[in-house]
Amino acid sequence: MSLRGATICGVGSYLPEQILTNADWERMVDTTDEWIVSHTGIRERRLAAQDEASSDLAIPAAQRALEDAGIQPEQIGLVILTTVTPDHFFPATACLVQSAIGATNAGAMDLTSGCTGFIYAMVAGANFIRTGGYDYVLVIASEVLTRTADWADRATCVLFGDGAGATVLGPCEPDQGLLSFALSSHGEHGDLLIMPAGGGRTRVTPEVIAQHQDCLKMEGHDIFKLAVRGIPRIARDALAKAQLKTSDISVVVMHQANQRILDASADRLGIERDRVISTVGKYGNSSAASVPMCLDDVYRRGGLVAGDIVLFVGFGAGFTLGAAVVRWTLPRFGAH
Ligand code: UT7
């Protein structure tokens, strides 16, 4: 079986309308704009409406990616949706989106890997194409993280935002598109970033709710250290597999958790800080959705041209890490 390549042939995102600023958080918890900006770089984030769930954000993001790719929904063979905030345990959120967008010929599944989810989903989707299983795969990441955040815990609640991003993957020449990837898992650190209750282990009871065990818990300092040590390692691993050096990278599209992590990663990789795209200031941390939201941001600003080497990096709950090296194949946005 001869392998073909797989590339990103369409990008889209969707942001809820409501903006939650640091000043808004100052009125709700014991925090300050100065603390949030100096410790994270976050100035504002988006808040999903009461009646908006992950699928509601994913649907317009997917439609924009399809429109950008010039692909009809019926041409999609598989929908992969990654999220830590699915609409339900089941059915998969991917199935709800598949039906809503009219991807009538597609299979659909959810995939979970914390904030690294988009890297895992993109790699999985690309390999379905490379092996000839499907021509077009829709990879979506969508989160309503503000819904699982503990709005009384100032150490976490100010960090998160809602949103969705999507890509259409399609076939290409073998030396284009996804060139290489590296994925890792360190499950021994699973308790550092966890929603303790609400899964199969612990049901949500009034006692659980009173103790906020149905909310996201994070040991931020420990996660920070795992991230800044792990990112250069996973990035170099992926680059080596593509036989590329850090100097070959055009831009880095990384999980948006903290400006200090973006800057430290640039420094440790030895690339200019402004090559690491930052959207954390305006969108906060939107978990798995942050990578495709960031990609759509730089793409629609005309920041990518065909031939660019894009390094994707994710890290988060698991603890997981992932990196993917892509030779970009779309022309500058607006030029096609
Ligand atoms: O997306 C998945 C991966 N997640 C991440 O990558 C997150 C990684 N971690 C981080 O980004 C950072 O650790 C945080 C932004 C979460 C926290 O920053 P930090 O510099 O590690 O702060 P800290 O947790 O060590 O807390 C420092 C101080 C503490 O006070 P004391 O003990 O020094 O008196 C906290 O109580 O800051 C206090 N603090 C706050 N103060 C004002 C914590 N949160 C706040 C707040 N406002 N919102």
Residues whose N, C-alpha, C, O or C-beta is under 5 A from the ligand:
A	BS01	UT7	D30 T31 T32 W35 H39 T40 C115 R154 A155 V158 G220 H221 I223 F224 A227 A257 N258 N285 F315 G316 A317
